Amino acid sequence: MSDSGLSRFLGGSPAQVLLRLVFLSFVVGIILSALNLDPLDLVNMTVNFFERLWNMGFHAIGRLGSYLVVGAIVVVPIWMITRLLAMGRSR
């Protein structure tokens, strides 16, 4: 890879990018320390968020299934009766 290709990939010269990353890491470290956050806490919060999202999705599917069953208890017998009556009329 040529130097210009590497610079294009990094968004600047490697030294400039390294200096920017060090500066941003320092600033973010200060902000996280002020908020009393640990990087591991951030990872755990992210994992917990996706787990809750995942579980809510399955809970919603379970609720939809229960609505389906409750509705079927009413709809299927009515459908069956109408089909039987329609069969009786067609003869």
C-alpha positions as CSV (number, residue, x, y, z in Angstrom):
1,M,0.0,0.0,0.0
2,S,1.4,3.4,-0.9
3,D,1.8,6.2,1.6
4,S,-0.9,8.2,-0.1
5,G,-3.2,5.2,0.1
6,L,-2.5,4.8,3.8
7,S,-3.0,8.5,4.4
8,R,-6.3,8.3,2.5
9,F,-7.4,5.3,4.6
10,L,-6.5,6.9,7.9
11,G,-7.8,10.4,7.0
12,G,-4.4,12.1,7.3
13,S,-0.8,11.3,7.9
14,P,-0.2,8.5,10.4
15,A,1.5,10.9,12.9
16,Q,-1.4,13.4,12.7
17,V,-4.0,10.6,13.1
18,L,-2.1,9.2,16.1
19,L,-1.9,12.6,17.7
20,R,-5.6,13.2,17.2
21,L,-6.5,9.8,18.6
22,V,-4.3,10.4,21.7
23,F,-5.9,13.8,22.3
24,L,-9.5,12.5,21.8
25,S,-8.7,9.5,24.1
26,F,-7.5,11.9,26.8
27,V,-10.6,14.1,26.5
28,V,-13.0,11.2,26.5
29,G,-11.1,9.7,29.5
30,I,-11.6,12.9,31.4
31,I,-15.3,13.1,30.6
32,L,-15.9,9.4,31.5
33,S,-14.0,9.9,34.8
34,A,-16.1,13.0,35.6
35,L,-19.3,11.0,34.9
36,N,-17.8,8.1,37.0
37,L,-18.1,5.7,34.2
38,D,-15.8,2.8,33.5
39,P,-15.3,1.4,30.0
40,L,-16.5,-2.0,31.4
41,D,-19.6,-0.3,32.6
42,L,-20.3,1.0,29.1
43,V,-19.8,-2.5,27.7
44,N,-22.2,-4.0,30.3
45,M,-24.8,-1.2,29.7
46,T,-24.7,-1.9,26.0
47,V,-25.0,-5.7,26.4
48,N,-27.9,-5.2,28.9
49,F,-29.6,-2.8,26.5
50,F,-29.6,-5.4,23.7
51,E,-30.6,-8.2,26.0
52,R,-33.6,-6.2,27.2
53,L,-34.5,-5.3,23.6
54,W,-34.2,-9.0,22.6
55,N,-36.4,-10.1,25.6
56,M,-39.0,-7.5,24.9
57,G,-39.2,-8.7,21.3
58,F,-39.9,-12.2,22.4
59,H,-42.4,-11.0,25.1
60,A,-44.2,-9.0,22.3
61,I,-44.3,-12.2,20.2
62,G,-45.7,-14.1,23.2
63,R,-48.4,-11.4,23.6
64,L,-49.3,-11.6,19.9
65,G,-49.6,-15.4,20.3
66,S,-52.0,-15.1,23.2
67,Y,-54.1,-12.6,21.3
68,L,-54.2,-15.0,18.4
69,V,-55.4,-17.9,20.6
70,V,-58.0,-15.8,22.3
71,G,-59.3,-14.5,19.0
72,A,-59.3,-18.1,17.6
73,I,-61.5,-19.3,20.4
74,V,-64.2,-17.0,19.1
75,V,-63.5,-16.9,15.3
76,V,-62.9,-20.6,14.6
77,P,-66.3,-21.9,16.1
78,I,-68.2,-19.1,14.2
79,W,-66.4,-20.0,11.0
80,M,-67.1,-23.7,11.5
81,I,-70.8,-23.0,12.1
82,T,-71.1,-20.8,9.0
83,R,-69.4,-23.4,6.9
84,L,-71.7,-26.2,8.2
85,L,-74.7,-24.0,7.5
86,A,-73.4,-23.2,4.0
87,M,-73.0,-26.9,3.3
88,G,-76.6,-27.5,4.4
89,R,-77.9,-24.9,2.0
90,S,-75.9,-26.1,-1.0
91,R,-77.5,-29.6,-0.9
